[in-house]
Amino acid sequence: MARVTTGITSSHIPALGAAIQTGKTEDAYWGPVFNGYKSIKDWIAKEENMPDVVVLVYNDHASAFDMNCIPTFAIGCAESFKPADEGWGPRPVPDVIGHPDLAWHIAQSLILDDFDMTIFNKMDVDHGCTIPLSMMFGEPDEWPCKVIPLPVNVVTYPPPSGARCFALGDSIKAAVESFPEDLNVHVWGTGGMSHQLQGPRAGLINKEFDLDFIDQLINDPEALSKKPHIDYLREAGSEGIELVMWLIMRGALGDKVKDLYNFYHIPASNTALGALILQPEETAGEPLNPRKVLSGGTFDKEPA
């Protein structure tokens, strides 16, 4: 049967794509960020770690949806998805190739679990989806695995609660495990970390909040899932609510996980950036960085 073997989190900052396209991945500013992702790229490139399918949780930035259509949870069931982006046009990246059989199976299972999924058979995917793929896989002619896009509304209030996202992840795990094909499935939660893009608090970054969030995500996600929206807004900025999408990933991994790798860096553009590899404890491999001190020591608080 299929199984969820790994959860990965990643920021999806659009400036990362610009850095790739303009050859700035090794300069003084962006070099530490891309160095922090190198361990993930090396890890995922190994045959035993490469997913067959990624369920990629992200938020659309008015590329596929607008104020006329605001699905709380959506799932892409198409054969492929073209890249798009707001304002600037699509980045020069490959089309995202879907896995319709598994996507439809997950959609049916989630709906029968009382999640009202919006199903899309035609949908463009923007930087929320493609930036994490570029950060993990570089600039290939085609992405090395299939992807099921799962957009979440964290742009227009009210977004879904952390508890609902955590429960959705658990249902995704059950759906994957009931699929008869032998597949290595990853669930990626993207977005975040703390940031605000407009208003008097534009540029807000809250390192203490971010590191506490990572600690709880690993060790006490159920308590973290009860954090109210206002806490994200107050402590992590107006766009910090994107972090609830990480809870979907965490809910898909079961009770206990092993932290294989985590990376935190500030600033990246005007946001905090985080990336993790987590695996279910019973099937986890060896940690990549036991001390978790990366990028010049920007991650200076070790999760328990």
C-alpha positions in Angstrom: 0.0 0.0 0.0 1.0 3.6 -0.2 2.4 5.2 2.9 3.4 8.7 4.1 7.1 8.4 4.9 8.1 12.0 5.3 6.9 15.5 6.1 8.8 18.5 4.8 8.2 22.2 5.6 9.5 25.1 3.5 8.9 28.8 3.1 7.8 29.8 -0.4 9.2 33.3 -0.6 8.9 34.5 -4.2 12.3 36.2 -4.0 13.9 32.8 -3.8 12.8 32.2 -7.3 14.2 35.5 -8.4 17.5 34.6 -6.8 17.6 31.3 -8.7 16.7 33.0 -12.0 19.3 35.8 -11.6 22.1 33.6 -10.5 22.3 35.0 -6.9 22.1 31.7 -5.0 25.8 32.0 -3.9 26.0 35.7 -3.1 26.5 37.1 0.3 22.8 37.6 1.0 21.2 34.5 -0.5 24.1 32.1 -0.1 23.3 31.2 3.5 19.7 30.4 2.6 20.6 28.1 -0.3 23.4 26.5 1.8 20.8 25.7 4.4 18.7 23.9 1.8 21.6 21.9 0.4 21.3 19.2 3.0 17.7 18.7 2.1 18.5 18.6 -1.6 21.2 16.0 -1.0 19.0 14.0 1.2 16.0 13.9 -1.1 18.1 13.1 -4.1 18.9 9.7 -2.6 16.8 6.9 -4.2 15.4 5.7 -0.9 14.3 9.2 0.0 12.9 10.4 -3.3 9.1 10.5 -3.2 6.9 9.0 -5.8 4.3 11.6 -5.0 4.2 14.8 -2.9 1.0 16.1 -1.5 2.0 19.8 -1.5 0.1 22.1 0.8 0.3 25.7 -0.1 -1.7 28.9 -0.5 -2.6 30.4 -3.8 -1.7 34.1 -4.2 -4.6 35.2 -6.5 -3.3 33.2 -9.4 -6.0 30.4 -9.5 -8.5 32.0 -7.1 -9.8 35.5 -6.4 -12.5 37.1 -4.3 -15.1 35.4 -6.5 -14.0 31.9 -5.4 -12.3 31.3 -2.0 -12.1 27.5 -1.2 -11.0 26.8 2.3 -9.4 23.5 1.2 -8.9 22.4 -2.4 -7.3 19.6 -4.2 -5.9 19.3 -7.7 -6.9 16.1 -9.5 -5.7 16.9 -13.0 -3.0 15.3 -15.0 -0.8 18.4 -15.0 -0.8 22.0 -13.7 0.9 25.0 -15.5 3.0 27.5 -13.5 1.6 30.9 -12.9 2.2 33.9 -10.6 0.7 37.1 -9.6 1.8 40.2 -11.5 5.1 39.0 -12.8 3.9 36.0 -14.8 5.0 32.4 -14.5 8.6 31.4 -13.6 10.5 29.3 -16.2 9.9 26.0 -14.4 8.4 22.7 -15.6 4.7 22.0 -15.5 3.7 20.2 -12.3 2.6 16.6 -13.1 -0.2 15.3 -11.0 -1.3 11.8 -9.9 -5.0 11.8 -10.6 -5.7 8.3 -9.3 -4.3 9.1 -5.9 -5.7 12.6 -5.9 -9.2 11.4 -6.5 -8.8 8.7 -3.9 -7.7 11.3 -1.3 -10.5 13.6 -2.3 -13.1 10.9 -1.9 -11.6 9.8 1.4 -11.5 13.3 2.8 -15.0 14.1 1.8 -16.3 10.9 3.4 -14.3 12.1 6.5 -16.5 15.2 6.5 -14.0 17.6 4.9 -15.6 19.7 2.2 -12.9 19.7 -0.4 -13.1 21.7 -3.6 -12.0 19.6 -6.5 -10.1 21.2 -9.4 -9.5 19.5 -12.7 -7.9 22.6 -14.2 -5.8 24.9 -12.1 -2.6 26.9 -12.4 -0.1 26.7 -9.6 1.9 29.7 -8.4 5.1 30.3 -6.4 3.4 28.9 -3.3 3.7 25.5 -5.0 6.7 25.8 -7.3 9.2 27.6 -5.0 9.4 24.7 -2.6 9.9 22.3 -5.6 12.8 24.5 -6.9 14.4 24.7 -3.4 14.3 20.8 -3.1 15.0 19.9 -6.7 16.9 22.8 -8.3 16.3 23.5 -12.0 15.4 20.2 -13.7 13.8 19.8 -17.1 11.0 18.1 -15.3 10.2 17.6 -11.7 11.4 14.2 -10.5 8.1 13.2 -8.8 4.4 13.7 -9.2 2.7 16.4 -7.1 -0.9 16.7 -5.8 -1.5 20.4 -5.1 -3.6 21.1 -2.0 -4.3 24.8 -1.7 -5.5 26.2 1.6 -7.1 29.6 2.1 -4.8 31.6 4.5 -5.2 34.8 2.5 -8.8 35.9 3.2 -10.2 35.7 6.7 -11.5 33.5 8.1 -8.8 30.8 7.4 -9.2 27.3 8.7 -8.2 26.7 12.3 -5.0 25.0 13.3 -7.1 22.2 14.8 -9.0 21.6 11.5 -5.7 21.6 9.6 -4.1 19.1 12.0 -7.2 16.9 11.6 -7.0 17.2 7.8 -3.4 15.9 7.9 -4.5 12.9 9.9 -7.2 12.1 7.3 -4.7 12.5 4.5 -2.5 9.9 6.2 -5.5 7.5 6.4 -6.4 8.2 2.8 -2.9 7.5 1.5 -2.6 4.3 3.5 -5.8 3.0 2.0 -4.5 3.4 -1.5 -3.5 0.0 -2.9 -0.5 1.1 -5.0 3.0 0.9 -3.4 4.0 4.6 -3.2 6.4 6.6 -1.2 4.3 9.7 -0.4 5.6 12.9 1.2 3.4 15.6 2.6 4.9 19.1 2.4 3.6 22.1 4.4 4.7 25.4 3.0 4.6 29.1 3.7 5.6 31.1 6.7 7.4 31.8 9.0 6.6 35.1 10.7 6.1 37.9 8.3 3.9 40.9 7.5 3.9 42.4 4.0 1.9 45.6 4.6 0.8 48.3 7.0 2.7 49.8 10.0 4.1 46.4 11.0 5.5 45.5 7.5 8.7 43.6 7.9 7.8 42.1 11.3 9.8 39.0 12.2 9.4 37.2 15.6 12.2 34.8 16.0 11.1 33.6 19.5 7.6 32.8 18.2 9.0 30.9 15.2 11.4 28.8 17.2 8.7 28.0 19.8 6.4 27.0 16.9 9.0 24.6 15.5 9.5 23.1 19.0 5.8 22.5 19.5 5.3 21.3 15.9 7.8 18.5 16.6 6.9 17.7 20.2 3.4 18.8 21.0 1.4 19.4 17.8 -2.0 18.8 19.3 -1.4 21.7 21.8 -0.1 23.8 19.0 -3.2 23.1 16.9 -5.3 24.9 19.5 -3.5 28.2 19.0 -6.1 30.8 18.0 -5.9 32.9 14.8 -5.4 36.1 16.9 -2.1 34.7 18.3 -0.7 34.2 14.8 -1.8 37.7 13.8 -0.5 39.4 16.9 2.8 37.5 17.2 3.7 36.4 13.7 2.2 39.1 11.5 -0.7 39.1 9.1 1.0 36.5 6.9 2.1 34.3 9.8 -1.2 32.5 9.6 0.4 30.5 6.7 2.0 28.3 9.5 -1.3 26.5 10.0 -0.4 24.7 6.7 2.5 23.1 8.5 0.0 21.5 10.8 -1.5 19.6 7.9 1.9 18.1 7.2 2.4 17.3 10.9 -1.0 15.7 11.2 -0.1 13.3 8.4 2.9 11.8 10.3 1.2 10.3 13.4 1.9 10.9 17.1 5.7 10.9 17.4 8.2 12.0 14.9 12.0 12.2 14.6 13.5 15.6 13.6 16.0 14.7 10.8 16.8 18.3 9.9 15.7 21.8 10.6 16.8 25.2 9.3 15.9 28.7 10.4 17.2 31.9 8.9 16.5 35.6 9.1 16.0 37.7 7.2 15.1 36.3 3.8 13.6 39.2 1.8 11.4 40.6 4.6 10.4 37.3 6.2 11.7 34.6 8.5 12.4 31.3 6.7 12.2 27.8 8.0 12.6 24.3 6.6 12.3 20.9 8.3 12.4 17.2 7.5 10.3 15.1 9.9 9.6 11.3 9.7 7.3 9.0 11.7 9.4 7.8 14.7 9.0 4.1 13.9 10.4 4.5 10.3 12.7 7.5 10.7 16.3 7.5 9.4 19.3 9.2 11.0 19.3 12.9 11.7 21.2 15.0 9.3 22.3 17.6 11.8 22.0 16.6 15.5 23.1 20.0 16.8 20.7 22.0 14.5 23.0 25.0 14.4 23.0 26.3 10.8 23.5 29.3 8.7 26.0 31.0 10.9 24.1 30.0 14.0 20.9 31.7 13.2 19.1 28.7 14.7 20.5 29.2 18.2 17.7 27.5 20.2 17.6 23.7 20.0 14.1 22.1 20.0 13.8 19.6 22.8 
